[in-house]
Amino acid sequence: MQNMSALDASYAESVVAGVVNTQEAARERLAAFAKGTAAKVKPD
């Protein structure tokens, strides 16, 4: 988002927030990250 215009970055942030706020798995993962208990994500 650093290289985006303010309008584009705001749009991208709102899309991500919408996903996080509507999907239970995403909310759980975000909460685990905030608590420092999230497992490391490894590429396939």
Secondary structure, DSSP 8 states (H G I E B T S, - for coil): -TTS-HHHHHHHHHHHHHHHHH-HHHHHHHHHHHHT--------
